[in-house]
Each structure stands twice: as structure tokens, then as C-alpha cells.
Amino acid sequence: MDKYERLSGVAGVSPHVLRHTTLTELARQKKQDLALVAALAGHSKLATTAIYVQPNMQDLEAAVDSLMED
């Protein structure tokens, strides 16, 4: 991983970060079923997988902005 971190110029790359990013993107942007993401992650409990779909500040801001559009 260190080699690819240096080659990419992106700091903080690790297997954990790649796994977390992949699962988060699947769960949030691709709108995959949480059970599918849990199976891919090897989680036995959906509550563990739910961590990947917690709203971030951008999500909260977008929700408030959407209220202004109506």
C-alpha cells in the first residue's frame, strides 16, 4: 500500500480507508440495498453496515436546501 500511496500522491491510503470508501459509495450513491452492502462487507448485523450511510454535513445541507426549492 505504501508504494501506491506514494505513486498516487494521496496521503492516508490504507486497506481500511479503501474498504470504508467503497462501502460508503455503494451504500450512499449507488443506492444499493443495505443487506447487499452488509453481505459484501461480511457484516452479520445491519447496524454495523448502517454506519456507512449516516448523513454527513453535505447531506444535511442538501436536505435544508431542498426545502428552499419548494
C-alpha positions in Angstrom: 0.0 0.0 0.0 2.8 2.4 0.8 4.1 2.1 -2.8 0.7 3.0 -4.3 0.2 5.8 -1.7 3.5 7.4 -2.8 2.7 6.9 -6.5 -0.8 8.4 -6.2 0.3 11.3 -4.1 -2.7 10.8 -1.9 -1.9 10.6 1.8 -3.6 8.3 4.3 -4.4 5.5 1.9 -4.9 2.2 3.7 -6.9 -1.0 3.1 -9.3 0.2 5.8 -9.8 3.5 4.1 -10.3 1.9 0.7 -12.8 -0.6 2.2 -14.7 2.1 4.0 -14.8 4.4 1.0 -16.0 1.6 -1.3 -18.8 0.5 1.1 -19.9 4.1 1.7 -20.1 4.8 -2.0 -22.1 1.7 -2.7 -24.5 2.4 0.1 -25.0 6.1 -0.5 -24.5 6.9 -4.2 -25.5 3.7 -5.8 -28.5 3.3 -3.5 -27.7 -0.4 -3.0 -29.8 -2.4 -0.6 -28.2 -2.3 2.8 -28.4 -6.1 3.1 -26.4 -6.4 -0.1 -23.7 -4.0 1.2 -23.7 -5.9 4.5 -23.1 -9.2 2.7 -20.3 -7.7 0.6 -18.7 -6.3 3.8 -19.1 -9.6 5.7 -21.1 -7.9 8.4 -23.5 -10.1 10.3 -25.6 -7.1 11.6 -27.2 -4.4 9.5 -26.5 -1.9 12.3 -22.8 -2.3 11.6 -23.3 -1.5 7.9 -25.6 1.4 8.8 -22.5 3.3 9.9 -21.7 3.7 6.2 -24.9 5.5 5.4 -25.0 8.1 8.2 -25.7 11.6 6.8 -22.8 13.9 6.6 -22.8 17.7 6.7 -23.3 17.9 2.9 -26.3 15.6 3.1 -27.8 17.8 5.8 -27.2 21.0 3.9 -28.7 19.5 0.7 -31.8 18.5 2.7 -32.3 22.0 4.0 -31.6 23.5 0.6 -34.3 21.2 -0.9 -36.8 22.8 1.4 -36.0 26.2 -0.1 -36.7 25.0 -3.6 -40.3 24.0 -3.0 
